[in-house]
Amino acid sequence: MGWLVTLAKFLVNEILSEPAYLIGIITAIGLVAMKKTVGQIIGGAIKATLGFLLIGAGAGLVTNSLAPLGEMIQGATGAHGVIPTNEAIVGIAQEEFGSRVAWLMILGFVVSLLLARFTPLRYVFLTGHHMLFMATLLTVVLANVGQSTFVVVAVGGVLLGIMLVAMPAFAHPWTKRVTGNNTVAIGHFGTAGYIVAGAAGRVVGKRSRSTEEMKLPEGLRFLRDSMVATALSMLLIYLVMAVLFLAKTGKETAFKAFGTGGAAATDVGNYLMQSVMQGLQFGIAVAVILFGVRTILGELVPAFQGIAKKVVPGALPALDAPIVFPYAQNAVLIGFIFSFTGGLVSLGLLTWIFNPAFGLALVLPGLVPHFFTGGAAGVYGNSTGGRRGAVVGAFLNGVLITFLPALLLKVLGAFGDQNTTFGDADFGWFGVLIGNAGKAGGGAGLVIILLIGFAVLGGAILMQKRVVETGWDPGAARDALMPRESVIEADAGPAAAGQTAFAKIAPPAGAPAPPSR
């Protein structure tokens, strides 16, 4: 049996947990199903793999550029507490639960494919690292309530399979609103935040223009370039926080802020210019992510049609959160800023109210989760509520990914003392439900856990049949209230397509009416 465990660990740790490999394999299978030539299959698979590696490289650049800023913010505000980091808690858990996580993840992926084949939930979840994160969460929670290894793997695998097809379905009405078509779904366990953002946009932004409609003076038209606007915004944020951090901690501490990723600052001028460079690096990172998204969409979506026709009819690929970034690039930056703001406000509430009253941990707003989930929430909020939707939706996402991790710590047992936890919204609400259900103990707890899983599955099927397949548009009410040219520009599609929509110019007086289309 030892070789089976080794094989399972290899499949999970070296292939299934690497989205780039998984995407490349899926693309190759799709191209084979479409009877493409060997050269087309190899080229398409490699290009799709490179697209995901570009996204990963961009994500790494984002993480590196945000690390000193996070230290500055904590130093300037004096905040201390738990920092949610998925990779950190998964790495800690692997030492104790590695083999169980491996088998659970493999079983969960198989269950998800079966559900995609035989239920209306035709989604194939391709974000491998999030599969690993959810598999680890379920292993830790189920083991913490005393379930045996067999039960942890079997029940956890079923729950994971359900989540892999259910969450894309719940978000899909809003995802279609973002993308303007039905070719791709969201496969990321921050889905609850995106749904909340889209729903909030419907409420607050019925007459709010899109974040992408920037009416700027001629001298500021360079800000229409999203890479320039993002870099400049982060540069200013970095400079402000650098000055505050320097004033609060002094030169000796402040100059070390850049010591991890490079040489420590030598003087005040060098310190400020390193801050400028980090802001510019952030702009580059976002540009790399967007290019990676465009590359993978160009290869994976056509190839996936081959799989959809032969293996899982009608299936859609469910991809990572940055897949929506090109559809509203200004909303990504707005979402990041206001999600982080929501995290800071929530930290204040935890500090003054919920920690003293209920013993909830202080959850510090990590910049990386707030960038990726907050940016996506901004896109979803903008799709239904324009600028106000992006602001309010992202803020609520920030509240969710602060309070939910605080509640999740209560059901992680010894892992709740690791000063880190799972960060995204779906890990929080699902982990809290499963963990508290398991406290009923024995068979009763197991029954409640399974009922929760089947309730999620049933709700997703109902959502798919009653909402997704009927074509409900969550932004239709806003479209009816907005000027026609605003609707066209807001919904013109991603910059990835290389297309720009412009408002129509009114015909001159006395001109004949154009023919109807």
C-alpha positions as CSV (number, residue, x, y, z in Angstrom):
1,M,0.0,0.0,0.0
2,G,3.0,2.3,0.5
3,W,3.4,2.8,-3.3
4,L,-0.3,3.8,-3.6
5,V,0.2,6.5,-1.0
6,T,3.3,7.7,-2.8
7,L,1.5,7.7,-6.1
8,A,-1.4,9.6,-4.6
9,K,0.9,12.2,-3.1
10,F,2.7,12.6,-6.4
11,L,-0.5,13.1,-8.3
12,V,-1.8,15.6,-5.8
13,N,1.4,17.5,-5.0
14,E,3.1,17.5,-8.4
15,I,0.2,17.5,-10.9
16,L,-3.3,18.2,-9.6
17,S,-2.3,20.9,-7.2
18,E,-0.4,22.7,-10.0
19,P,-3.0,24.5,-12.1
20,A,-0.6,25.0,-15.0
21,Y,-0.2,21.2,-15.5
22,L,-3.9,20.6,-15.0
23,I,-4.8,23.2,-17.5
24,G,-2.3,21.9,-20.0
25,I,-3.6,18.4,-19.7
26,I,-7.2,19.5,-20.0
27,T,-6.4,21.6,-23.1
28,A,-4.6,18.6,-24.7
29,I,-7.5,16.3,-24.0
30,G,-9.9,18.8,-25.6
31,L,-7.8,19.2,-28.7
32,V,-7.5,15.5,-29.0
33,A,-11.3,15.2,-28.8
34,M,-11.5,17.9,-31.5
35,K,-9.2,15.7,-33.7
36,K,-6.5,18.4,-34.0
37,T,-3.0,17.6,-35.4
38,V,-0.2,16.5,-33.1
39,G,1.5,19.9,-33.5
40,Q,-1.7,21.8,-32.7
41,I,-2.3,19.6,-29.6
42,I,1.3,20.1,-28.3
43,G,1.3,23.8,-29.1
44,G,-2.1,24.5,-27.6
45,A,-1.3,22.6,-24.4
46,I,2.0,24.3,-23.9
47,K,0.5,27.7,-24.6
48,A,-2.3,27.2,-22.1
49,T,0.2,26.0,-19.5
50,L,2.3,29.1,-20.2
51,G,-0.8,31.2,-19.7
52,F,-1.3,29.9,-16.2
53,L,2.4,30.1,-15.4
54,L,2.1,33.8,-16.4
55,I,-0.8,34.2,-14.0
56,G,1.3,32.5,-11.3
57,A,4.3,34.7,-12.1
58,G,2.1,37.8,-11.8
59,A,0.6,36.6,-8.6
60,G,4.1,36.1,-7.2
61,L,5.1,39.6,-8.2
62,V,1.9,40.9,-6.5
63,T,2.8,39.0,-3.3
64,N,6.4,40.3,-3.3
65,S,5.4,43.9,-4.0
66,L,2.7,43.9,-1.3
67,A,4.9,42.3,1.5
68,P,6.7,45.4,2.5
69,L,3.5,47.4,2.3
70,G,1.8,45.0,4.7
71,E,4.7,45.4,7.2
72,M,4.4,49.2,6.9
73,I,0.6,49.1,7.5
74,Q,1.0,46.9,10.6
75,G,3.8,49.0,11.9
76,A,2.0,52.3,11.3
77,T,-1.3,51.1,12.9
78,G,0.2,48.9,15.6
79,A,-2.2,46.1,14.7
80,H,-1.3,42.5,15.7
81,G,-3.3,39.3,15.2
82,V,-3.9,36.4,12.8
83,I,-3.1,36.9,9.1
84,P,-5.2,34.6,6.9
85,T,-2.8,32.9,4.4
86,N,-4.1,29.8,2.6
87,E,-0.6,28.6,1.6
88,A,0.7,28.9,5.1
89,I,-2.0,26.9,6.9
90,V,-2.0,24.2,4.2
91,G,1.8,23.8,4.6
92,I,1.4,23.4,8.3
93,A,-1.4,20.8,7.9
94,Q,0.5,18.8,5.3
95,E,2.9,17.6,8.0
96,E,0.2,15.8,9.9
97,F,-2.5,15.1,7.3
98,G,-0.6,14.8,4.0
99,S,-1.8,11.4,2.9
100,R,-5.4,12.0,3.9
101,V,-5.5,15.3,2.0
102,A,-4.1,13.6,-1.1
103,W,-6.7,10.8,-1.2
104,L,-9.5,13.2,-0.3
105,M,-8.5,15.6,-3.1
106,I,-8.3,12.8,-5.7
107,L,-11.7,11.4,-4.7
108,G,-13.3,14.8,-4.6
109,F,-12.1,15.6,-8.2
110,V,-13.6,12.3,-9.4
111,V,-16.9,13.0,-7.6
112,S,-17.0,16.4,-9.2
113,L,-16.6,15.0,-12.7
114,L,-19.3,12.5,-12.0
115,L,-21.6,15.2,-10.8
116,A,-20.8,17.3,-13.8
117,R,-21.6,14.4,-16.1
118,F,-24.8,13.2,-14.5
119,T,-26.4,16.4,-13.0
120,P,-27.3,19.8,-14.5
121,L,-24.1,21.2,-12.8
122,R,-21.9,21.1,-15.9
123,Y,-18.8,22.7,-14.5
124,V,-15.3,21.4,-14.3
125,F,-13.3,23.1,-11.6
126,L,-9.8,23.7,-12.8
127,T,-8.2,25.8,-10.1
128,G,-6.0,23.1,-8.7
129,H,-4.5,25.0,-5.7
130,H,-8.0,25.8,-4.5
131,M,-8.9,22.1,-4.7
132,L,-5.9,21.5,-2.4
133,F,-6.9,24.2,0.0
134,M,-10.5,23.0,0.4
135,A,-9.3,19.4,0.7
136,T,-7.0,20.4,3.5
137,L,-9.7,22.4,5.2
138,L,-12.2,19.5,5.1
139,T,-9.5,17.1,6.4
140,V,-8.6,19.3,9.3
141,V,-12.2,20.0,10.3
142,L,-13.4,16.4,10.0
143,A,-10.3,15.0,11.9
144,N,-10.8,17.6,14.6
145,V,-14.3,16.3,15.4
146,G,-12.9,12.8,15.8
147,Q,-13.8,11.1,12.5
148,S,-11.8,8.1,11.4
149,T,-9.4,8.3,8.4
150,F,-11.8,6.4,6.2
151,V,-14.7,8.7,7.0
152,V,-12.5,11.8,6.6
153,V,-11.5,10.7,3.1
154,A,-14.9,9.3,2.0
155,V,-17.1,12.0,3.4
156,G,-14.6,14.8,2.7
157,G,-14.3,13.6,-0.9
158,V,-18.0,13.8,-1.4
159,L,-18.2,17.3,0.2
160,L,-15.3,18.5,-1.9
161,G,-16.9,17.2,-5.1
162,I,-20.1,19.0,-4.3
163,M,-18.3,22.3,-3.7
164,L,-16.4,22.0,-6.9
165,V,-19.6,22.0,-9.0
166,A,-21.9,23.9,-6.7
167,M,-20.0,27.2,-6.2
168,P,-19.5,27.9,-9.9
169,A,-23.3,27.4,-10.4
170,F,-24.3,29.8,-7.6
171,A,-22.1,32.5,-9.1
172,H,-22.8,31.9,-12.7
173,P,-25.6,34.4,-13.3
174,W,-23.2,37.1,-12.1
175,T,-20.3,35.6,-14.0
176,K,-22.3,35.7,-17.3
177,R,-23.1,39.3,-16.5
178,V,-19.4,40.0,-16.2
179,T,-18.2,38.1,-19.2
180,G,-21.2,38.8,-21.4
181,N,-21.3,35.2,-22.6
182,N,-21.5,31.6,-21.4
183,T,-18.1,30.3,-22.2
184,V,-16.4,30.3,-18.8
185,A,-17.3,30.1,-15.1
186,I,-15.6,31.2,-11.9
187,G,-13.7,28.4,-10.0
188,H,-12.5,30.1,-6.9
189,F,-13.5,29.7,-3.2
190,G,-14.1,33.4,-2.7
191,T,-17.5,32.9,-4.5
192,A,-19.6,34.0,-1.5
193,G,-17.9,37.4,-1.7
194,Y,-18.5,37.7,-5.4
195,I,-22.2,36.9,-5.1
196,V,-22.6,39.4,-2.2
197,A,-20.8,42.0,-4.3
198,G,-23.0,41.4,-7.3
199,A,-26.2,41.4,-5.2
200,A,-25.0,44.6,-3.5
201,G,-24.4,46.2,-6.9
202,R,-28.1,45.6,-7.8
203,V,-29.2,47.4,-4.7
204,V,-27.0,50.4,-4.6
205,G,-26.0,51.1,-8.2
206,K,-29.0,51.2,-10.5
207,R,-28.0,54.6,-11.9
208,S,-24.2,54.4,-11.3
209,R,-21.9,54.4,-14.3
210,S,-19.3,51.8,-14.9
211,T,-15.8,52.1,-13.4
212,E,-14.5,51.8,-17.0
213,E,-16.2,55.0,-18.1
214,M,-13.5,57.4,-16.9
215,K,-14.3,60.9,-18.1
216,L,-10.9,62.6,-17.6
217,P,-9.5,66.0,-18.7
218,E,-7.2,65.8,-21.7
219,G,-4.1,66.1,-19.5
220,L,-5.1,63.0,-17.5
221,R,-6.1,60.8,-20.4
222,F,-3.0,58.7,-19.7
223,L,-5.0,57.3,-16.7
224,R,-7.3,55.4,-19.1
225,D,-4.4,52.9,-19.4
226,S,-5.2,50.5,-16.6
227,M,-1.6,49.5,-16.1
228,V,-0.6,53.1,-15.7
229,A,-3.5,53.9,-13.4
230,T,-2.8,50.9,-11.2
231,A,0.9,51.5,-10.9
232,L,0.4,55.2,-10.1
233,S,-2.3,54.5,-7.5
234,M,-0.1,51.9,-5.7
235,L,2.9,54.2,-6.0
236,L,1.0,56.9,-4.1
237,I,-0.3,54.4,-1.5
238,Y,3.2,53.1,-1.0
239,L,4.6,56.6,-0.5
240,V,2.0,57.7,2.0
241,M,2.4,54.5,4.1
242,A,6.2,54.7,3.8
243,V,6.1,58.2,5.3
244,L,3.7,57.2,8.1
245,F,5.8,54.1,8.9
246,L,9.0,56.1,9.0
247,A,7.4,58.7,11.3
248,K,6.0,56.0,13.6
249,T,8.9,53.6,13.9
250,G,12.0,55.6,13.0
251,K,14.8,55.1,10.5
252,E,16.3,51.9,11.9
253,T,13.1,49.9,11.7
254,A,11.6,51.5,8.6
255,F,14.7,51.0,6.5
256,K,14.5,47.2,7.1
257,A,11.1,47.0,5.5
258,F,12.6,46.2,2.1
259,G,15.3,43.8,3.5
260,T,13.3,40.6,2.7
261,G,12.9,41.1,-1.0
262,G,16.1,43.2,-1.5
263,A,18.7,45.3,0.2
264,A,17.6,47.4,3.1
265,A,17.3,51.1,2.5
266,T,20.4,53.2,3.1
267,D,18.9,56.6,3.7
268,V,15.5,58.4,3.5
269,G,15.8,59.1,-0.2
270,N,16.7,55.5,-1.0
271,Y,13.8,54.4,1.3
272,L,11.3,56.5,-0.6
273,M,12.5,55.5,-4.0
274,Q,12.3,51.8,-3.1
275,S,8.7,52.5,-2.2
276,V,8.2,54.1,-5.6
277,M,9.8,51.0,-7.3
278,Q,7.4,48.6,-5.3
279,G,4.4,50.6,-6.6
280,L,5.6,50.3,-10.1
281,Q,6.3,46.6,-9.7
282,F,2.7,46.1,-8.6
283,G,1.6,47.7,-11.9
284,I,3.8,45.3,-13.8
285,A,2.4,42.3,-11.8
286,V,-1.2,43.2,-12.7
287,A,-0.2,43.5,-16.4
288,V,1.4,40.1,-16.4
289,I,-1.7,38.5,-14.8
290,L,-3.9,40.1,-17.4
291,F,-1.7,38.9,-20.3
292,G,-1.7,35.4,-18.8
293,V,-5.5,35.4,-18.6
294,R,-5.7,36.5,-22.3
295,T,-3.3,33.7,-23.3
296,I,-5.2,30.9,-21.5
297,L,-8.6,32.1,-22.7
298,G,-7.4,32.0,-26.2
299,E,-6.4,28.3,-25.9
300,L,-8.5,26.7,-23.2
301,V,-12.0,27.9,-24.1
302,P,-11.9,26.5,-27.7
303,A,-10.2,23.2,-26.5
304,F,-12.7,22.8,-23.8
305,Q,-15.5,22.6,-26.3
306,G,-14.0,19.3,-27.4
307,I,-14.3,17.9,-23.8
308,A,-17.8,19.3,-23.4
309,K,-19.0,17.5,-26.5
310,K,-17.4,14.1,-25.8
311,V,-16.9,13.7,-22.0
312,V,-19.1,16.1,-20.1
313,P,-21.7,17.5,-22.6
314,G,-22.3,21.2,-22.1
315,A,-19.6,21.6,-19.4
316,L,-17.8,24.9,-18.8
317,P,-14.3,25.4,-17.4
318,A,-14.4,27.0,-13.9
319,L,-11.2,29.1,-13.6
320,D,-9.4,31.2,-11.0
321,A,-10.5,34.6,-9.9
322,P,-8.1,36.7,-12.1
323,I,-10.0,35.3,-15.2
324,V,-12.5,38.2,-14.7
325,F,-9.9,41.0,-14.3
326,P,-9.7,42.0,-17.9
327,Y,-13.5,42.7,-18.1
328,A,-13.2,45.7,-15.7
329,Q,-9.6,46.6,-15.0
330,N,-10.4,49.8,-13.1
331,A,-12.8,47.9,-10.9
332,V,-10.0,45.6,-9.9
333,L,-8.1,48.4,-8.3
334,I,-11.2,49.9,-6.7
335,G,-12.2,46.5,-5.4
336,F,-8.8,46.0,-3.9
337,I,-8.8,49.3,-2.1
338,F,-12.3,49.1,-0.7
339,S,-12.0,45.4,0.2
340,F,-8.9,46.3,2.3
341,T,-10.9,49.2,3.8
342,G,-13.6,46.8,4.8
343,G,-11.0,44.6,6.4
344,L,-9.6,47.5,8.4
345,V,-13.1,48.5,9.6
346,S,-13.9,44.9,10.5
347,L,-10.6,44.7,12.4
348,G,-11.7,47.7,14.4
349,L,-15.0,46.0,15.2
350,L,-13.2,42.8,16.2
351,T,-10.9,44.8,18.5
352,W,-13.5,46.9,20.2
353,I,-16.6,44.6,20.3
354,F,-16.3,41.0,19.2
355,N,-13.0,40.1,20.7
356,P,-13.9,41.3,24.2
357,A,-17.5,40.0,24.0
358,F,-17.1,36.6,22.1
359,G,-13.4,35.9,22.1
360,L,-13.0,36.1,18.4
361,A,-9.4,36.4,17.1
362,L,-8.2,39.7,15.6
363,V,-7.9,39.0,11.9
364,L,-5.5,41.4,10.1
365,P,-6.3,42.3,6.5
366,G,-3.8,40.5,4.3
367,L,-3.1,42.5,1.1
368,V,-2.8,39.4,-1.1
369,P,-6.3,38.0,-0.4
370,H,-7.8,41.4,-0.5
371,F,-6.2,42.1,-3.9
372,F,-7.4,38.9,-5.6
373,T,-10.8,38.4,-4.0
374,G,-11.4,42.2,-3.5
375,G,-10.4,42.9,-7.1
376,A,-12.8,40.2,-8.4
377,A,-15.6,41.4,-6.1
378,G,-15.1,44.9,-7.5
379,V,-15.6,43.5,-11.0
380,Y,-18.8,41.6,-10.0
381,G,-20.1,44.7,-8.1
382,N,-19.4,46.9,-11.1
383,S,-21.2,44.5,-13.5
384,T,-24.5,45.1,-11.7
385,G,-24.0,48.4,-9.9
386,G,-21.3,50.4,-11.6
387,R,-18.9,52.4,-9.5
388,R,-21.1,52.3,-6.4
389,G,-21.5,48.6,-6.8
390,A,-17.8,48.1,-7.1
391,V,-17.2,50.1,-3.9
392,V,-19.9,48.6,-1.7
393,G,-19.5,45.1,-3.1
394,A,-15.8,45.0,-2.5
395,F,-16.2,46.6,1.0
396,L,-18.6,43.8,1.9
397,N,-16.2,41.2,0.6
398,G,-13.6,42.7,2.9
399,V,-16.0,42.3,5.9
400,L,-16.6,38.7,4.9
401,I,-13.0,37.6,4.7
402,T,-12.3,39.2,8.0
403,F,-15.2,37.8,10.1
404,L,-15.4,34.4,8.5
405,P,-11.8,33.4,9.3
406,A,-12.3,34.6,12.8
407,L,-15.3,32.2,13.2
408,L,-13.4,29.4,11.4
409,L,-10.6,29.4,13.9
410,K,-13.1,28.1,16.5
411,V,-13.5,24.8,14.6
412,L,-9.9,24.1,13.6
413,G,-8.7,22.7,16.9
414,A,-5.0,23.0,17.5
415,F,-4.6,24.6,14.1
416,G,-6.5,27.6,15.4
417,D,-3.4,28.5,17.3
418,Q,-1.1,28.8,14.3
419,N,-1.5,32.6,13.9
420,T,-2.8,32.0,10.4
421,T,-5.9,30.4,8.8
422,F,-7.8,30.0,5.6
423,G,-8.6,33.3,4.0
424,D,-11.3,33.2,1.4
425,A,-15.0,33.4,2.0
426,D,-16.1,29.9,1.1
427,F,-13.5,28.3,3.3
428,G,-15.0,30.3,6.2
429,W,-18.8,29.7,5.8
430,F,-18.4,26.0,4.7
431,G,-15.8,25.2,7.3
432,V,-17.8,26.8,10.1
433,L,-21.0,24.8,9.1
434,I,-19.2,21.5,8.8
435,G,-17.1,22.0,12.0
436,N,-20.1,22.9,14.1
437,A,-22.2,20.1,12.7
438,G,-19.4,17.6,13.5
439,K,-19.5,18.7,17.2
440,A,-22.8,16.7,17.5
441,G,-20.5,13.7,17.5
442,G,-20.5,10.2,16.0
443,G,-23.1,9.1,13.6
444,A,-25.4,12.1,14.3
445,G,-22.7,14.6,13.4
446,L,-21.9,12.6,10.3
447,V,-25.5,12.7,9.2
448,I,-25.8,16.5,9.8
449,I,-22.6,17.0,7.8
450,L,-23.9,15.0,4.8
451,L,-27.2,16.8,5.0
452,I,-25.4,20.1,4.7
453,G,-23.5,18.8,1.7
454,F,-26.6,17.6,0.0
455,A,-28.4,20.9,0.8
456,V,-25.6,22.8,-1.0
457,L,-25.9,20.4,-3.9
458,G,-29.7,20.7,-4.1
459,G,-29.5,24.5,-3.8
460,A,-27.0,24.6,-6.7
461,I,-29.1,22.4,-8.9
462,L,-32.1,24.6,-8.2
463,M,-30.1,27.6,-9.0
464,Q,-28.9,26.1,-12.2
465,K,-32.4,25.1,-13.4
466,R,-34.4,28.0,-12.2
467,V,-32.0,30.9,-12.6
468,V,-29.0,30.1,-14.8
469,E,-30.8,28.1,-17.5
470,T,-33.7,30.6,-17.7
471,G,-31.3,33.4,-18.6
472,W,-31.9,35.6,-15.6
473,D,-29.7,38.8,-15.8
474,P,-28.9,40.3,-12.4
475,G,-28.1,43.7,-14.1
476,A,-31.2,44.0,-16.3
477,A,-32.8,46.6,-14.0
478,R,-29.8,48.8,-14.2
479,D,-29.6,48.5,-18.0
480,A,-33.2,49.7,-18.2
481,L,-32.3,52.8,-16.3
482,M,-28.9,53.7,-17.8
483,P,-28.4,55.5,-21.1
484,R,-27.9,53.2,-24.0
485,E,-24.3,54.2,-24.7
486,S,-23.3,53.6,-21.1
487,V,-24.7,50.0,-21.3
488,I,-22.9,49.3,-24.5
489,E,-19.6,50.6,-23.1
490,A,-19.9,48.9,-19.8
491,D,-20.7,45.5,-21.3
492,A,-18.4,45.7,-24.3
493,G,-16.4,42.8,-23.0
494,P,-12.8,42.4,-21.9
495,A,-9.9,44.3,-23.0
496,A,-8.5,40.9,-23.7
497,A,-10.5,40.8,-26.9
498,G,-8.7,43.9,-28.1
499,Q,-12.0,45.7,-28.8
500,T,-13.2,49.1,-27.6
501,A,-16.8,50.2,-27.7
502,F,-17.7,53.9,-28.1
503,A,-20.9,55.8,-27.6
504,K,-22.8,56.4,-30.8
505,I,-22.7,60.0,-32.2
506,A,-26.2,61.4,-32.8
507,P,-27.0,62.0,-36.5
508,P,-27.2,65.7,-37.7
509,A,-30.5,67.4,-37.8
510,G,-32.6,66.5,-40.8
511,A,-30.7,63.3,-41.5
512,P,-32.9,60.3,-42.5
513,A,-33.4,57.7,-39.8
514,P,-31.0,54.7,-40.1
515,P,-32.6,51.3,-41.0
516,S,-33.5,49.1,-38.0
517,R,-31.3,46.1,-37.4
